[in-house]
Amino acid sequence: MSTEQLSEKYLGVVGMSGMSVRQGDTAIAHGSGDVPVLATPQVIALAESATIAALLESMEQGETSVGIRVEFDHVSTASIGAEVRAIATCTKVENNRLTFEIEVHEQERLIARGLVIRAVVDRVSFLAKAAAQSLSHQ
Amino acid sequence: MAEAIQKIHTIRAEMVANVLSISVSVGELVTIGQTVLLLDSMKMEIPVLSEVSGKVIEIAVSPGEIIQEGDPLIMIEEQGK
């Protein structure tokens, strides 16, 4: 599919995801720190989840997308019990790569901001390649 | 006849942040190193200090606002050193 066709399908799509911060979402639980606040890897997972939600309606059968790059500013903390939401907007399409701008908020407060880039790939070819790599490790 | 030239100094955001509070008001005299704003960024409370002495002539942000790197925060009319 050409960049123009992909742009028509995906440019401007928006997705959201949300979570309540629990013990298992903290930096302590993730091993990414030693404080009981929302872990950065969990923020990125939430952001990626918002990108998946954005693509849900537009993906064709046989297509999938895979994360290939993230860039994030983790600006502020969110404590256990906080309700956090991520909004992802596809702002750029280049070849098979989709760039999403992400904002993560707790109410009005900015928790994180960044970019997630995903590549649109053929699901069967991708899984076949992954399986071949897995076999080569055995 | 020579006229006095007003020099306006703009304090800008160095990073994306939430504005927590503003410590000065328009018309107030501030000195170098005085805290003018408190930001929430890099998961910490970060004071923004005045880089000049002078009079606050404009405050471009409000508490709760999200600011981006480079955004103007406070304008100060510099006064004699």
Backbone of each chain as ProteinMPNN parsed JSONL, in Angstrom:
{"seq_chain_A": "MSTEQLSEKYLGVVGMSGMSVRQGDTAIAHGSGDVPVLATPQVIALAESATIAALLESMEQGETSVGIRVEFDHVSTASIGAEVRAIATCTKVENNRLTFEIEVHEQERLIARGLVIRAVVDRVSFLAKAAAQSLSHQ", "coords_chain_A": {"N_chain_A": [[0.854, -1.197, 0.0], [0.543, 2.251, -0.8], [2.163, 5.288, 0.476], [0.373, 7.39, 0.268], [-2.115, 6.09, 0.226], [-2.059, 4.873, 2.734], [-1.929, 7.162, 4.32], [-4.418, 8.292, 3.846], [-6.005, 6.453, 5.134], [-5.072, 6.388, 7.809], [-4.063, 8.855, 8.83], [-4.636, 11.23, 11.279], [-6.258, 9.638, 12.86], [-7.594, 8.829, 16.08], [-7.036, 7.578, 19.336], [-7.862, 6.247, 22.576], [-6.851, 5.345, 25.907], [-7.179, 4.064, 29.209], [-6.466, 3.896, 32.769], [-6.518, 2.767, 36.196], [-4.233, 3.517, 38.635], [-2.501, 0.948, 40.139], [-1.0, -1.121, 42.717], [0.595, -2.958, 41.299], [1.364, -1.5, 39.102], [3.367, 0.16, 39.665], [6.669, 1.678, 39.929], [8.22, 0.169, 41.628], [7.045, -2.374, 41.443], [7.504, -2.921, 38.753], [10.191, -3.021, 38.681], [11.582, -0.875, 37.829], [12.365, 1.177, 39.333], [12.393, 2.516, 42.703], [10.217, 3.56, 43.98], [6.799, 4.042, 45.0], [5.088, 4.817, 42.669], [3.417, 5.499, 39.532], [4.916, 3.568, 37.042], [7.397, 4.284, 34.562], [7.658, 2.415, 32.335], [5.064, 1.42, 32.383], [3.568, 3.645, 31.739], [4.332, 3.945, 29.104], [3.326, 1.583, 28.059], [0.604, 2.091, 28.37], [0.352, 4.219, 26.605], [0.976, 2.954, 24.177], [-1.159, 1.261, 24.06], [-3.187, 3.083, 23.588], [-2.541, 3.801, 20.986], [-3.102, 1.455, 19.651], [-5.839, 1.32, 20.025], [-6.521, 3.478, 18.452], [-6.068, 2.499, 15.933], [-7.779, 0.446, 15.593], [-10.274, 0.465, 14.157], [-9.486, 0.897, 11.562], [-7.644, -0.941, 10.599], [-6.944, -3.495, 8.269], [-8.051, -6.843, 7.548], [-5.561, -9.261, 8.059], [-3.608, -7.419, 8.275], [-1.348, -5.951, 10.646], [0.054, -4.014, 13.343], [3.233, -2.954, 14.569], [5.164, -1.87, 17.338], [7.864, 0.364, 16.894], [9.418, 2.451, 17.731], [9.887, 4.631, 20.522], [9.53, 7.808, 22.12], [9.773, 9.656, 24.947], [8.709, 12.111, 27.366], [8.543, 11.886, 30.684], [6.735, 13.552, 32.722], [5.42, 14.114, 35.165], [4.378, 12.748, 38.367], [2.207, 9.953, 39.112], [0.123, 8.711, 41.541], [-0.726, 5.722, 43.462], [-4.023, 4.731, 42.878], [-4.683, 6.847, 41.288], [-6.448, 8.038, 38.406], [-5.638, 7.579, 35.163], [-5.205, 8.686, 31.83], [-4.545, 8.087, 28.361], [-4.06, 9.728, 25.255], [-3.851, 9.191, 21.87], [-2.772, 10.408, 18.772], [-2.594, 10.047, 15.341], [-0.18, 11.562, 13.523], [1.561, 11.61, 11.442], [2.396, 9.959, 8.432], [4.523, 7.782, 6.876], [5.833, 5.959, 4.349], [5.434, 2.725, 5.525], [5.211, 3.526, 8.095], [3.761, 4.794, 11.02], [3.335, 7.708, 12.833], [2.57, 8.572, 16.096], [1.344, 11.122, 18.174], [1.407, 11.501, 21.616], [-0.382, 12.135, 24.587], [-0.47, 11.955, 28.072], [-2.591, 12.129, 30.769], [-3.56, 12.987, 34.15], [-6.549, 13.781, 35.142], [-6.52, 17.173, 34.503], [-3.854, 17.478, 34.608], [-0.645, 17.161, 33.179], [0.941, 14.14, 32.678], [2.68, 12.673, 31.073], [4.327, 12.965, 27.877], [4.789, 12.334, 24.448], [6.134, 10.438, 21.651], [5.036, 7.723, 19.673], [6.057, 5.369, 17.381], [4.777, 3.265, 14.933], [4.912, 0.387, 12.852], [3.178, -0.661, 10.014], [2.418, -3.907, 9.196], [2.369, -7.062, 7.402], [0.492, -9.531, 8.881], [0.787, -12.39, 8.788], [3.248, -12.817, 7.464], [4.916, -11.512, 9.259], [4.611, -13.041, 11.624], [5.532, -15.485, 10.691], [8.207, -14.933, 10.204], [9.044, -14.342, 12.8], [8.639, -16.837, 13.968], [10.476, -18.373, 12.559], [12.822, -17.217, 13.437], [12.693, -17.935, 16.094], [12.903, -20.706, 15.914], [15.504, -20.901, 15.01], [16.901, -20.407, 17.285], [16.754, -22.652, 18.753]], "CA_chain_A": [[0.0, 0.0, 0.0], [1.374, 3.452, -0.913], [2.073, 6.246, 1.584], [-0.87, 8.168, 0.095], [-3.256, 5.252, 0.654], [-1.972, 4.722, 4.193], [-2.272, 8.468, 4.908], [-5.869, 8.443, 3.778], [-6.619, 5.575, 6.137], [-4.629, 6.5, 9.202], [-3.714, 10.194, 9.306], [-5.679, 11.886, 12.078], [-7.032, 8.742, 13.73], [-7.365, 9.114, 17.504], [-7.419, 6.497, 20.241], [-7.685, 6.543, 24.003], [-6.813, 4.225, 26.846], [-7.151, 4.586, 30.58], [-6.174, 2.92, 33.821], [-6.365, 3.197, 37.58], [-2.899, 3.072, 39.06], [-2.525, -0.018, 41.248], [0.318, -1.519, 43.228], [1.36, -3.652, 40.26], [1.744, -0.57, 38.036], [4.367, 1.094, 40.195], [8.08, 1.461, 39.574], [8.716, -0.944, 42.457], [6.546, -3.634, 40.869], [8.129, -3.141, 37.43], [11.652, -3.089, 38.809], [12.182, 0.257, 37.096], [12.632, 2.212, 40.327], [12.077, 2.02, 44.042], [9.18, 4.41, 44.578], [5.469, 3.496, 44.672], [4.325, 5.679, 41.747], [3.26, 4.908, 38.198], [6.209, 3.296, 36.403], [7.545, 4.764, 33.175], [7.274, 1.376, 31.349], [3.599, 1.302, 32.363], [3.086, 4.816, 30.982], [4.552, 3.655, 27.677], [2.351, 0.542, 27.691], [-0.694, 2.766, 28.244], [0.41, 5.004, 25.368], [0.885, 2.019, 23.046], [-2.531, 0.779, 24.047], [-3.99, 4.13, 22.928], [-2.286, 3.739, 19.531], [-3.839, 0.279, 19.146], [-7.258, 1.732, 19.978], [-6.674, 4.402, 17.313], [-5.984, 1.754, 14.665], [-8.725, -0.672, 15.631], [-11.32, 0.531, 13.122], [-8.954, 1.075, 10.207], [-6.788, -2.055, 10.171], [-7.599, -4.49, 7.431], [-7.732, -8.221, 7.918], [-4.248, -9.633, 7.537], [-2.648, -6.383, 8.662], [-1.207, -5.606, 12.059], [1.086, -2.984, 13.494], [4.194, -3.267, 15.639], [5.874, -0.687, 17.829], [9.278, 0.342, 16.486], [10.195, 3.511, 18.39], [9.166, 5.514, 21.457], [10.275, 8.954, 22.679], [8.852, 10.139, 25.979], [9.009, 12.916, 28.548], [7.681, 11.524, 31.813], [6.8, 14.882, 33.338], [4.918, 14.211, 36.531], [4.086, 11.454, 38.982], [0.819, 9.572, 39.402], [0.182, 7.815, 42.696], [-1.687, 4.613, 43.49], [-5.399, 5.219, 42.943], [-4.916, 7.891, 40.271], [-7.046, 7.641, 37.125], [-4.754, 8.147, 34.147], [-5.66, 8.359, 30.468], [-3.641, 8.445, 27.261], [-4.698, 10.011, 23.971], [-2.885, 9.05, 20.774], [-3.239, 10.932, 17.483], [-1.651, 9.777, 14.251], [0.111, 12.875, 12.926], [2.458, 11.495, 10.281], [2.468, 8.639, 7.785], [5.641, 7.767, 5.94], [5.917, 4.556, 3.952], [4.496, 1.944, 6.363], [5.408, 3.953, 9.487], [2.757, 5.729, 11.541], [3.8, 8.417, 14.027], [1.491, 9.018, 16.985], [1.663, 12.03, 19.277], [0.712, 10.983, 22.796], [-0.403, 12.881, 25.851], [-1.027, 11.189, 29.184], [-3.042, 13.072, 31.796], [-4.416, 12.656, 35.286], [-7.443, 14.937, 35.022], [-5.934, 18.166, 33.593], [-2.398, 17.525, 34.807], [0.132, 16.363, 32.219], [1.817, 13.129, 33.29], [3.734, 12.335, 30.107], [4.089, 13.39, 26.503], [5.815, 11.747, 23.605], [5.825, 9.878, 20.331], [5.159, 6.282, 19.43], [6.031, 5.071, 15.937], [4.412, 1.877, 14.667], [5.004, -0.019, 11.451], [2.092, -1.532, 9.556], [3.034, -5.084, 8.556], [1.505, -8.209, 7.122], [0.514, -10.346, 10.103], [1.278, -13.757, 8.554], [4.687, -12.743, 7.179], [5.602, -11.117, 10.49], [4.633, -14.173, 12.552], [6.379, -16.52, 10.099], [9.597, -14.533, 10.424], [9.303, -14.503, 14.235], [8.72, -18.277, 14.247], [11.739, -18.834, 11.995], [13.889, -16.767, 14.35], [12.57, -18.738, 17.302], [13.445, -22.04, 15.605], [16.961, -20.824, 14.866], [17.488, -20.334, 18.631], [16.649, -23.947, 19.447]], "C_chain_A": [[0.893, 1.253, 0.0], [1.209, 4.356, 0.308], [0.769, 7.03, 1.504], [-2.08, 7.37, 0.588], [-3.259, 5.074, 2.175], [-2.358, 6.023, 4.888], [-3.779, 8.651, 4.957], [-6.563, 7.636, 4.874], [-6.318, 5.997, 7.565], [-4.361, 7.921, 9.704], [-4.893, 10.81, 10.068], [-6.478, 10.956, 12.967], [-6.615, 8.962, 15.184], [-7.824, 7.92, 18.324], [-7.143, 6.878, 21.682], [-7.557, 5.247, 24.794], [-6.701, 4.814, 28.245], [-6.855, 3.491, 31.58], [-6.259, 3.595, 35.187], [-5.025, 2.652, 38.038], [-3.041, 2.161, 40.278], [-1.093, -0.376, 41.643], [1.209, -2.116, 42.129], [1.814, -2.757, 39.122], [2.896, 0.344, 38.456], [5.786, 0.728, 39.737], [8.659, 0.307, 40.379], [8.324, -2.272, 41.809], [7.224, -3.949, 39.536], [9.638, -3.335, 37.532], [12.343, -1.949, 38.089], [12.475, 1.429, 38.036], [12.265, 1.667, 41.684], [11.08, 2.916, 44.764], [7.799, 3.922, 44.126], [4.611, 4.471, 43.858], [4.298, 5.011, 40.371], [4.617, 4.787, 37.487], [6.235, 3.825, 34.975], [7.21, 3.661, 32.154], [5.754, 1.204, 31.255], [2.97, 2.473, 31.605], [3.212, 4.54, 29.488], [3.586, 2.571, 27.2], [0.964, 1.153, 27.488], [-0.758, 3.556, 26.929], [0.282, 4.082, 24.152], [-0.527, 1.468, 22.918], [-3.459, 1.799, 23.366], [-3.766, 4.114, 21.414], [-3.035, 2.558, 18.903], [-5.329, 0.614, 19.015], [-7.506, 2.633, 18.767], [-6.757, 3.637, 15.987], [-7.086, 0.714, 14.5], [-9.707, -0.692, 14.459], [-10.739, 0.447, 11.708], [-8.13, -0.1, 9.686], [-7.576, -3.047, 9.328], [-7.214, -5.889, 7.905], [-6.387, -8.605, 7.278], [-3.178, -8.614, 7.873], [-2.522, -6.356, 10.176], [-0.177, -4.491, 12.143], [1.977, -3.362, 14.667], [4.92, -1.989, 16.033], [7.34, -0.76, 17.429], [10.1, 1.447, 17.143], [9.306, 4.26, 19.367], [10.109, 6.615, 21.913], [9.347, 9.59, 23.699], [9.489, 11.093, 26.97], [8.031, 12.466, 29.609], [7.757, 12.7, 32.776], [6.467, 14.856, 34.827], [4.521, 12.832, 37.056], [2.577, 11.212, 39.075], [0.882, 8.502, 40.489], [-0.845, 6.694, 42.573], [-3.087, 5.19, 43.696], [-5.714, 6.273, 41.894], [-5.548, 7.275, 39.018], [-6.263, 8.354, 36.031], [-5.274, 7.765, 32.769], [-4.639, 8.846, 29.433], [-4.46, 8.707, 26.007], [-3.61, 9.979, 22.904], [-3.511, 9.565, 19.484], [-2.179, 10.659, 16.427], [-1.423, 11.072, 13.471], [1.018, 12.788, 11.693], [2.43, 10.06, 9.75], [3.578, 8.696, 6.749], [5.952, 6.314, 5.618], [4.935, 3.749, 4.808], [4.572, 2.379, 7.834], [4.403, 5.033, 9.885], [3.307, 6.374, 12.807], [2.59, 8.921, 14.812], [2.052, 10.004, 18.004], [0.787, 11.62, 20.45], [0.725, 12.009, 23.906], [-1.069, 12.006, 26.894], [-1.36, 12.178, 30.297], [-3.65, 12.348, 32.986], [-5.29, 13.898, 35.447], [-6.79, 15.941, 34.057], [-4.408, 18.151, 33.622], [-1.683, 16.618, 33.805], [1.06, 15.416, 32.97], [2.975, 12.8, 32.343], [3.324, 12.797, 28.716], [5.158, 12.768, 25.628], [5.305, 11.252, 22.273], [5.933, 8.36, 20.382], [5.106, 6.091, 17.913], [5.757, 3.583, 15.765], [4.572, 1.619, 13.171], [3.823, -0.926, 11.127], [2.734, -2.677, 8.776], [1.968, -6.141, 8.252], [1.63, -9.202, 8.28], [1.174, -11.718, 9.876], [2.785, -13.749, 8.311], [5.468, -12.431, 8.451], [5.731, -12.301, 11.44], [5.523, -15.304, 12.027], [7.851, -16.214, 10.353], [9.975, -14.729, 11.898], [9.472, -15.982, 14.588], [10.047, -18.843, 13.737], [12.899, -18.442, 12.904], [13.901, -17.613, 15.611], [13.183, -20.124, 17.092], [14.973, -22.007, 15.545], [17.655, -20.742, 16.221], [17.492, -21.689, 19.333], [17.816, -24.869, 19.105]], "O_chain_A": [[1.888, 1.303, 0.723], [0.255, 4.219, 1.073], [0.133, 7.304, 2.522], [-2.953, 7.901, 1.275], [-4.308, 5.117, 2.818], [-3.032, 6.004, 5.918], [-4.34, 9.098, 5.958], [-7.558, 8.066, 5.457], [-7.195, 5.968, 8.428], [-4.429, 8.158, 10.91], [-6.006, 10.892, 9.549], [-7.301, 11.421, 13.756], [-5.453, 9.24, 15.481], [-8.864, 7.324, 18.047], [-6.296, 7.725, 21.966], [-8.078, 4.202, 24.405], [-6.193, 5.92, 28.433], [-6.979, 2.305, 31.277], [-6.098, 4.808, 35.319], [-4.722, 1.474, 37.851], [-3.615, 2.54, 41.299], [-0.125, 0.015, 40.99], [2.401, -1.821, 42.041], [2.571, -3.198, 38.258], [3.338, 1.195, 37.684], [6.046, -0.367, 39.237], [9.492, -0.449, 39.878], [9.151, -3.169, 41.646], [7.486, -5.112, 39.229], [10.281, -3.764, 36.574], [13.53, -2.027, 37.774], [12.792, 2.532, 37.589], [11.875, 0.507, 41.816], [11.091, 3.022, 45.991], [7.646, 3.445, 43.002], [3.544, 4.894, 44.304], [5.059, 4.084, 40.096], [5.356, 5.762, 37.351], [5.223, 3.813, 34.274], [6.523, 3.955, 31.175], [5.221, 0.885, 30.192], [1.963, 2.308, 30.917], [2.315, 4.86, 28.707], [3.087, 2.628, 26.076], [0.242, 0.787, 26.561], [-1.777, 3.561, 26.238], [-0.439, 4.398, 23.206], [-1.025, 1.24, 21.816], [-4.395, 1.423, 22.659], [-4.69, 4.383, 20.646], [-3.533, 2.646, 17.781], [-5.985, 0.246, 18.04], [-8.561, 2.566, 18.136], [-7.425, 4.068, 15.047], [-7.297, 0.175, 13.414], [-9.938, -1.735, 13.848], [-11.403, -0.01, 10.778], [-7.938, -0.242, 8.478], [-8.717, -3.388, 9.638], [-6.196, -6.086, 8.568], [-6.127, -8.305, 6.113], [-1.985, -8.899, 7.773], [-3.461, -6.693, 10.897], [0.391, -4.079, 11.132], [1.539, -3.999, 15.625], [5.245, -1.148, 15.195], [7.988, -1.793, 17.593], [11.33, 1.402, 17.123], [8.129, 4.499, 19.096], [11.311, 6.403, 22.073], [8.246, 10.018, 23.352], [10.642, 10.925, 27.368], [6.822, 12.642, 29.458], [8.711, 12.833, 33.543], [7.139, 15.49, 35.641], [4.352, 11.882, 36.291], [1.783, 12.153, 39.111], [1.606, 7.514, 40.364], [-1.713, 6.715, 41.701], [-3.306, 6.026, 44.572], [-6.882, 6.564, 41.637], [-5.229, 6.152, 38.627], [-6.229, 9.583, 35.98], [-5.732, 6.64, 32.567], [-3.974, 9.866, 29.612], [-5.429, 8.003, 25.727], [-2.585, 10.651, 23.02], [-4.638, 9.206, 19.142], [-1.01, 11.002, 16.602], [-2.338, 11.607, 12.846], [1.214, 13.778, 10.989], [2.44, 9.092, 10.511], [3.574, 9.548, 5.86], [6.292, 5.531, 6.505], [3.74, 4.045, 4.822], [4.061, 1.687, 8.715], [4.222, 6.034, 9.191], [3.7, 5.679, 13.744], [1.714, 9.599, 14.274], [3.092, 9.761, 18.617], [-0.418, 11.417, 20.301], [1.734, 12.676, 24.135], [-2.103, 11.391, 26.637], [-0.511, 12.966, 30.714], [-4.185, 11.247, 32.856], [-4.801, 14.953, 35.852], [-6.532, 15.595, 32.904], [-3.755, 18.743, 32.761], [-2.063, 15.464, 33.61], [1.864, 15.845, 33.798], [4.118, 12.665, 32.779], [2.144, 12.991, 28.423], [6.319, 12.686, 26.031], [4.208, 11.592, 21.829], [6.805, 7.799, 21.045], [4.204, 6.603, 17.249], [6.422, 2.745, 16.374], [4.39, 2.512, 12.344], [3.513, -1.849, 11.88], [3.488, -2.457, 7.828], [0.85, -6.11, 8.767], [2.726, -9.652, 8.614], [2.011, -12.15, 10.668], [3.515, -14.564, 8.875], [6.532, -12.999, 8.699], [6.8, -12.549, 11.996], [6.184, -15.995, 12.803], [8.64, -17.103, 10.672], [11.063, -15.211, 12.214], [10.328, -16.344, 15.395], [10.667, -19.682, 14.392], [13.832, -19.217, 13.117], [14.959, -17.966, 16.134], [13.881, -20.648, 17.959], [15.646, -22.947, 15.966], [18.86, -20.978, 16.313], [18.139, -21.865, 20.365], [17.881, -25.994, 19.602]]}, "seq_chain_B": "MAEAIQKIHTIRAEMVANVLSISVSVGELVTIGQTVLLLDSMKMEIPVLSEVSGKVIEIAVSPGEIIQEGDPLIMIEEQGK", "coords_chain_B": {"N_chain_B": [[17.917, 64.522, 21.734], [18.73, 61.999, 24.018], [16.859, 58.994, 24.551], [15.572, 56.971, 27.159], [16.029, 53.521, 26.92], [13.904, 50.843, 27.147], [14.501, 47.642, 28.384], [13.308, 44.558, 27.759], [12.991, 41.531, 29.337], [12.434, 38.147, 28.709], [11.342, 35.371, 30.411], [11.616, 32.031, 29.663], [10.152, 28.744, 29.168], [12.048, 25.911, 29.964], [11.524, 23.33, 29.538], [8.964, 20.835, 28.959], [6.129, 21.121, 31.08], [3.973, 21.242, 34.009], [2.321, 24.081, 35.257], [2.631, 24.934, 38.527], [2.42, 26.981, 40.523], [2.391, 30.595, 40.808], [4.642, 32.973, 41.81], [4.863, 35.695, 41.839], [3.519, 38.981, 41.032], [2.01, 41.115, 38.527], [3.691, 44.139, 38.066], [5.213, 43.923, 40.281], [8.422, 44.222, 41.839], [11.316, 42.425, 41.102], [14.212, 40.46, 41.936], [17.44, 39.312, 40.768], [17.634, 35.819, 40.749], [15.441, 35.393, 42.306], [12.592, 33.424, 43.091], [10.124, 32.959, 40.702], [8.199, 31.372, 39.602], [6.675, 28.142, 40.079], [7.239, 24.979, 38.899], [6.033, 21.787, 37.728], [7.815, 19.257, 36.772], [9.882, 16.746, 35.221], [9.173, 15.003, 37.182], [9.359, 16.394, 39.534], [9.146, 19.235, 41.799], [9.938, 22.239, 40.449], [11.644, 25.203, 40.882], [11.418, 28.292, 39.13], [13.717, 30.714, 38.427], [14.255, 34.243, 38.531], [16.132, 35.8, 35.999], [17.028, 38.294, 35.837], [17.014, 41.616, 37.326], [14.196, 43.611, 37.99], [11.0, 44.935, 36.865], [7.988, 43.137, 36.934], [6.153, 42.813, 34.076], [4.393, 41.337, 32.608], [2.545, 38.325, 32.929], [2.478, 35.285, 31.498], [1.31, 32.843, 31.812], [-0.796, 30.521, 33.645], [-1.682, 28.976, 36.831], [-1.854, 25.429, 36.707], [-1.762, 25.257, 34.02], [-0.426, 23.721, 31.048], [2.802, 23.774, 29.859], [5.06, 24.218, 27.1], [8.392, 23.473, 25.937], [10.249, 26.406, 25.521], [8.122, 28.159, 25.608], [6.906, 31.439, 26.43], [7.037, 32.716, 29.746], [7.172, 34.707, 31.816], [7.421, 38.24, 31.603], [9.848, 40.662, 32.101], [10.671, 43.955, 32.873], [13.736, 45.175, 32.597], [15.787, 46.646, 35.12], [18.148, 49.186, 36.087], [21.558, 48.181, 36.736]], "CA_chain_B": [[18.001, 64.12, 23.142], [18.693, 60.542, 24.149], [15.72, 58.451, 25.305], [15.863, 55.733, 27.899], [15.517, 52.346, 26.205], [13.455, 49.792, 28.064], [14.926, 46.316, 27.95], [12.357, 43.566, 28.267], [13.553, 40.174, 29.414], [11.391, 37.117, 28.773], [11.727, 34.061, 30.963], [10.952, 30.986, 28.863], [10.17, 27.381, 29.717], [13.172, 25.107, 29.458], [11.059, 21.949, 29.322], [7.523, 20.662, 29.122], [5.844, 21.114, 32.524], [2.724, 21.801, 34.522], [2.562, 25.235, 36.129], [2.033, 24.693, 39.846], [2.03, 28.252, 41.147], [3.115, 31.794, 40.388], [5.053, 33.599, 43.067], [4.946, 37.156, 41.706], [2.373, 39.564, 40.326], [2.366, 42.196, 37.599], [4.041, 45.387, 38.753], [6.125, 43.629, 41.391], [9.857, 44.284, 41.557], [11.982, 41.153, 41.422], [15.675, 40.525, 41.856], [18.074, 38.121, 40.178], [17.647, 34.639, 41.625], [14.164, 35.26, 43.027], [11.661, 32.453, 42.501], [8.951, 33.617, 40.116], [7.214, 30.33, 39.261], [6.986, 26.782, 40.499], [6.788, 24.051, 37.859], [6.027, 20.343, 37.977], [8.422, 18.627, 35.601], [10.867, 15.719, 35.582], [8.613, 14.387, 38.398], [9.769, 17.172, 40.709], [8.771, 20.646, 41.815], [11.13, 22.962, 39.991], [11.468, 26.653, 40.907], [11.994, 29.072, 38.03], [14.297, 31.901, 39.045], [14.437, 35.394, 37.651], [17.521, 35.925, 35.533], [17.346, 39.738, 35.856], [16.267, 42.417, 38.293], [13.321, 44.544, 37.288], [9.568, 44.95, 37.194], [7.171, 42.173, 36.179], [5.169, 43.546, 33.276], [3.375, 40.412, 32.082], [2.621, 36.908, 33.291], [1.845, 34.679, 30.316], [0.775, 31.51, 32.126], [-1.562, 30.46, 34.901], [-1.551, 27.688, 37.515], [-2.594, 24.336, 36.082], [-1.518, 25.254, 32.575], [0.679, 22.885, 30.566], [3.675, 24.598, 29.012], [6.009, 23.492, 26.249], [9.726, 24.062, 25.894], [10.325, 27.645, 24.738], [6.975, 29.046, 25.843], [7.183, 32.567, 27.325], [6.382, 32.576, 31.044], [7.061, 36.004, 32.501], [8.211, 39.321, 31.005], [10.359, 41.576, 33.13], [11.348, 45.161, 32.38], [14.992, 45.235, 33.36], [16.139, 47.924, 35.728], [19.6, 49.434, 36.182], [22.331, 47.252, 37.57]], "C_chain_B": [[17.858, 62.599, 23.26], [17.505, 60.097, 24.979], [16.148, 57.181, 26.018], [15.252, 54.557, 27.134], [15.146, 51.277, 27.229], [13.921, 48.451, 27.525], [13.997, 45.294, 28.602], [13.009, 42.183, 28.217], [12.41, 39.168, 29.541], [11.963, 35.838, 29.364], [10.922, 33.01, 30.219], [11.075, 29.618, 29.521], [11.337, 26.601, 29.116], [12.739, 23.681, 29.131], [9.541, 21.917, 29.438], [7.23, 20.499, 30.619], [4.406, 21.52, 32.781], [3.086, 23.01, 35.383], [1.855, 24.968, 37.451], [1.551, 25.985, 40.482], [2.893, 29.382, 40.611], [3.393, 32.607, 41.647], [5.105, 35.116, 43.007], [3.678, 37.67, 41.025], [2.847, 40.725, 39.456], [2.603, 43.481, 38.403], [5.044, 45.177, 39.876], [7.584, 43.741, 40.946], [10.49, 42.969, 41.987], [13.496, 41.344, 41.288], [16.21, 39.231, 41.238], [18.061, 36.982, 41.196], [16.362, 34.443, 42.41], [13.27, 34.24, 42.319], [10.425, 33.184, 41.978], [7.824, 32.617, 39.811], [7.645, 29.014, 39.884], [6.389, 25.84, 39.45], [6.834, 22.613, 38.36], [6.563, 19.706, 36.698], [9.522, 17.681, 36.07], [10.485, 15.075, 36.919], [9.028, 15.127, 39.676], [9.135, 18.561, 40.642], [10.03, 21.44, 41.495], [10.874, 24.467, 40.053], [12.096, 27.295, 39.669], [12.451, 30.399, 38.632], [14.414, 33.032, 38.033], [15.906, 35.528, 37.287], [17.968, 37.382, 35.54], [16.626, 40.385, 37.035], [15.396, 43.392, 37.516], [11.882, 44.397, 37.715], [8.821, 43.945, 36.316], [6.123, 42.961, 35.393], [4.104, 42.625, 32.67], [3.63, 39.0, 32.592], [1.803, 36.156, 32.243], [1.2, 33.322, 30.592], [-0.055, 31.576, 33.405], [-1.413, 29.076, 35.54], [-2.43, 26.626, 36.851], [-2.349, 24.226, 34.6], [-0.347, 24.326, 32.223], [1.505, 23.728, 29.606], [4.662, 23.714, 28.259], [7.354, 24.207, 26.285], [9.712, 25.312, 25.004], [9.173, 28.601, 24.951], [7.392, 30.213, 26.734], [6.388, 32.419, 28.62], [6.107, 33.937, 31.673], [7.955, 37.016, 31.795], [8.576, 40.314, 32.106], [11.05, 42.755, 32.451], [12.591, 45.345, 33.247], [15.228, 46.623, 33.918], [17.637, 47.965, 35.946], [20.319, 48.519, 37.146], [23.106, 48.024, 38.63]], "O_chain_B": [[16.963, 62.002, 22.662], [17.168, 60.725, 25.983], [16.983, 56.422, 25.527], [14.084, 54.604, 26.748], [15.96, 50.867, 28.056], [13.753, 48.16, 26.34], [13.918, 45.187, 29.826], [13.507, 41.745, 27.18], [11.526, 39.325, 30.383], [12.951, 35.296, 28.868], [9.696, 33.087, 30.15], [11.979, 29.37, 30.319], [11.572, 26.637, 27.908], [13.491, 22.918, 28.525], [8.92, 22.849, 29.949], [7.975, 19.832, 31.337], [3.719, 22.057, 31.913], [4.049, 22.966, 36.148], [0.637, 24.797, 37.492], [0.408, 26.076, 40.928], [3.964, 29.165, 40.044], [2.493, 32.888, 42.438], [5.364, 35.763, 44.022], [2.874, 36.893, 40.51], [3.948, 41.245, 39.636], [1.825, 43.845, 39.284], [5.651, 46.129, 40.365], [7.929, 43.395, 39.816], [10.238, 42.467, 43.082], [13.975, 42.261, 40.62], [15.526, 38.209, 41.195], [18.43, 37.164, 42.356], [16.205, 33.438, 43.104], [13.206, 34.208, 41.09], [9.768, 33.926, 42.709], [6.649, 32.983, 39.769], [8.821, 28.801, 40.176], [5.195, 25.896, 39.154], [7.572, 22.277, 39.286], [5.87, 19.624, 35.684], [10.028, 17.808, 37.185], [11.35, 14.657, 37.688], [9.044, 14.547, 40.762], [8.659, 19.002, 39.596], [11.048, 21.328, 42.178], [9.988, 24.968, 39.361], [13.168, 26.889, 39.222], [11.67, 31.112, 39.263], [14.642, 32.807, 36.844], [16.795, 35.394, 38.128], [19.135, 37.681, 35.285], [15.749, 39.784, 37.655], [15.821, 43.934, 36.496], [11.571, 43.825, 38.76], [9.008, 43.914, 35.1], [5.312, 43.684, 35.971], [3.037, 43.088, 32.267], [4.77, 38.544, 32.675], [0.595, 36.361, 32.116], [0.608, 32.722, 29.694], [-0.015, 32.561, 34.143], [-1.057, 28.114, 34.859], [-3.578, 26.879, 36.486], [-2.687, 23.216, 33.984], [0.595, 24.172, 33.001], [0.977, 24.318, 28.663], [5.041, 22.633, 28.709], [7.439, 25.389, 26.619], [9.222, 25.274, 23.876], [9.24, 29.75, 24.514], [8.145, 30.02, 27.689], [5.216, 32.044, 28.599], [4.972, 34.27, 32.013], [9.09, 36.71, 31.432], [7.744, 40.735, 32.91], [11.898, 42.58, 31.575], [12.512, 45.625, 34.443], [14.917, 47.633, 33.287], [18.308, 46.934, 35.987], [19.804, 48.135, 38.195], [23.819, 47.422, 39.433]]}, "name": "protein", "num_of_chains": 2, "seq": "MSTEQLSEKYLGVVGMSGMSVRQGDTAIAHGSGDVPVLATPQVIALAESATIAALLESMEQGETSVGIRVEFDHVSTASIGAEVRAIATCTKVENNRLTFEIEVHEQERLIARGLVIRAVVDRVSFLAKAAAQSLSHQMAEAIQKIHTIRAEMVANVLSISVSVGELVTIGQTVLLLDSMKMEIPVLSEVSGKVIEIAVSPGEIIQEGDPLIMIEEQGK"}
